[in-house]
Amino acid sequence: MQEKTYDYPFTAIVGQEPMKEAILINLVNPSAGGVLIRGQKGTAKTTAVRAIPGLMKDCRVVEIPANATEDRVAGTIDIEAALKDGEKQFQPGLLKEADGNILYVDEINLLDDHIVDLLLDAAATGRNTVEREGISCTHSARFVLIGSMNPEEGNLRPQLLDRFGMVVDVEAETDVDKRVQIIENRMAYEKNPGYFCRKYKESQEELSERIRSAREFLPTVRVPKELLRLAAQICVAYGTDGHRADIGMIRTAQTIAALESRKKASREDLERAARYVLPHRMRKNPLEDGQMDPQVMEEILSAGKKSFREPEASGEGD
């Protein structure tokens, strides 16, 4: 009999709060656009992604290997069978497996650009089309795309980077107490995975319920029109191209409110959302580091606070 395996519990990951929040946002609201996690090796990037099925029992993590071919990812059509029998015989790839699940690409910066293009197109449209010799096949490909990479090994092209709804940068913990906890947790897990995971059973179930509730609550979360204006002003001030950042900020802010069971998104939610959706979309010259100037955000939100008005008791104003 095959020995049972235990994935490291999501709630046992110490620190890395922005990374964990970004993942939760995408689990609650797949339209957030996926997340790219950038950071050094050993910062729990892959551990966090592989822990997702422990929170969502009906969800799988489908991984794209670095050496994946287009046929393996997208699938292929058996031309000989089509010509012989007159019927399309589609051999599905990883995109078909990922439908309704998580599609994870570790070291996405090392993947061939045309494969990355294929993944991002499928993520944006929710479908995958394979064409060969005038024969085509289309299937649903709705998934949450999560990529991870070590920037020291190269970057993604700006055009590809922009297609990720969110980007989060992770670093090794510098707090000594947290580092000690990380060591203790890892050693305890390796010594007895089953016992270690059972210790986190309650916290895992609580987080699972929080995700489920937030998914149901999300459509009811109101976004005041003033927040739409603030999002637009922020994107103009930070020099983002197009409108993906504006829309992404609103979706993310709404999801943050849903995770906290609040009926209306706030300026604070918008500010938190901006940290995920803006930095990788800001126009910058080679001498800039791509970091957001917090003073710009503070000035816009302060001005917005002065003009912000709660709706009247009648419910009008949103």
Protein Blocks (a to p, Z undefined) as FASTA:
>chain_A
ZZddddddfklpggjklmmmmmmmmmmmmmnnpaaddddehilmmmmmmmmmmmmmmbcc
ddddfklcfklmnopcdfklmmmnopacddddfklmmgopacddehkllpcfklmmmmmm
mmmnopacddeehiacdddddddddddddfknopcdfklmmmpmbdcdddddfbfklmmm
mmmmmmmmmmmmmlmmmmmmmmmmmmmmmmmmmmmmmmmpccdfklmmmmmmmmmmnopg
hjllmmmmmmmmmmmmmmnopabdcfklmmmmmmmmmmmmcccdfkbghiacfklmmmmm
mmmmmmpccddfkopaZZ
